Amino acid sequence: MLAERTGAINLGQGFPDTDGPAVMAEAAIRAIRDGHNQYPPSLGTPDLRRAIAAHQQRFYGLGYDPDSEVLVTAGATEAIAAAVLALCEPGDEVVVFEPAYDSYAPAVAMAGATRRVVPLRPPSWGFDPDELAVAITPRTRLLLLNSPHNPTGKVFDADELACIARVCVEADLLVVTDEVYEHLVFEGRHVPLASLPGMGERTLTISSAGKSFSFTGWKIGWVCGPAPLVAAVRTVKQFLTYANGAPFQPAVAVGLGLPDAYFAEAASDLALRRDRLCDGLLGAGFEVFRPMATYFVMTDIRAFGDEDGVDFCRRLPDRCGVVAVPASPFYEDPGAGRSLVRLAFCKQLAVIDEAVRRLARLGPA
Ligand SMILES: Cc1ncc(COP(=O)(O)O)c(C=O)c1O
């Protein structure tokens, strides 16, 4: 809203300013023309479910039955909410790494459950295994993991995933993973937690077409996991949206079948933008935590003599014509991320360059 009102460059929200593959847009248009305009099956169209299962096999060697272990949702957002509502009861606890994507806390609250947070600390955004162990109690029902991670751009590495898997098996937890940035990785390798020993039978893996194909407005997401857990999520989805996005589903099936080169190019193209924005921010005086993945870079604003990201971001459009978002809403205790600010680089290079020119006017304190 601030960007619209002030005409500032919007590096706040994470949406690309160019569309995804034309072949997908054409498939959606064709689907509308061919009459795919009524309720699709509640589970999702068979073609898309088969394409999702084939994608999990192709990239990760994970096998899912498209008829009982895959569910199409209204974006990852519905998948997350429906999974938490399906698996948690009032009084249950959900372990979440923090900072955390902003839909997690409301989803947990809507289920009547409580969050237990494990901090990720800059500069590497690692976590302390002891803090994870302490967060698990006899009431813990679920661990919610986001990797690659928004807002930090962290990709959890093999040791961290093994540690999380060990804890989940020992405490017999259910797990929901949010992997919407699975293909936007510049360093390291994305490994689904479900592929670790003992995890497949307890993990719901969530992803979405929005980020992988730059069609965030289509809101086609999915859940893969053991049939009884997917059935529970479907039961909740039945009364949230029932079904969604009929003409977009065949188009996403086309996208999931694109050759490896498409996915590699999408990541390398975004890596270029990451470097352009990060280098520009460093030049402008920000402390920059260069991300390994995603659309986002986290910065610390204390070099400007500012302590409060909310205040900094409110004033930024008037000071230099750029919108960014404070990181504090990603924390349970807003004080924890007070001096952190997130900027998005999923924008055209010319837009990033102009934003950098404007931010350079800020000048260090
Ligand atoms: C970590 C994370 N999960 C989920 C979503 C939402 O995905 P969708 O648009 O598919 O609902 C986002 C969008 O920004 C995100 O960053």
The ligand as an SDF file (V2000), in Angstrom:
LIG
                    3D

 16 16  0  0  0  0  0  0  0  0999 V2000
    7.8780  -19.7040    2.8910 C   0  0  0  0  0  0  0  0  0  0  0  0
    6.6180  -19.4930    2.1290 C   0  0  0  0  0  0  0  0  0  0  0  0
    5.6380  -20.3950    2.2110 N   0  0  0  0  0  0  0  0  0  0  0  0
    4.4880  -20.2310    1.5440 C   0  0  0  0  0  0  0  0  0  0  0  0
    4.2690  -19.1300    0.7470 C   0  0  0  0  0  0  0  0  0  0  0  0
    2.9490  -18.9830    0.0620 C   0  0  0  0  0  0  0  0  0  0  0  0
    2.8830  -19.7300   -1.0970 O   0  0  0  0  0  0  0  0  0  0  0  0
    1.5840  -19.6650   -2.0260 P   0  0  0  0  0  0  0  0  0  0  0  0
    1.6090  -18.3580   -2.7500 O   0  0  0  0  0  0  0  0  0  0  0  0
    1.7380  -20.8380   -2.9230 O   0  0  0  0  0  0  0  0  0  0  0  0
    0.3960  -19.7570   -1.1380 O   0  0  0  0  0  0  0  0  0  0  0  0
    5.2570  -18.1630    0.6280 C   0  0  0  0  0  0  0  0  0  0  0  0
    5.0230  -16.9510   -0.1860 C   0  0  0  0  0  0  0  0  0  0  0  0
    5.6730  -15.9450   -0.0490 O   0  0  0  0  0  0  0  0  0  0  0  0
    6.4610  -18.3440    1.3360 C   0  0  0  0  0  0  0  0  0  0  0  0
    7.4420  -17.4320    1.2680 O   0  0  0  0  0  0  0  0  0  0  0  0
  1  2  1  0
  2  3  1  0
  2 15  2  0
  3  4  2  0
  4  5  1  0
  5  6  1  0
  5 12  2  0
  6  7  1  0
  7  8  1  0
  8  9  2  0
  8 10  1  0
  8 11  1  0
 12 13  1  0
 12 15  1  0
 13 14  2  0
 15 16  1  0
M  END
$$$$
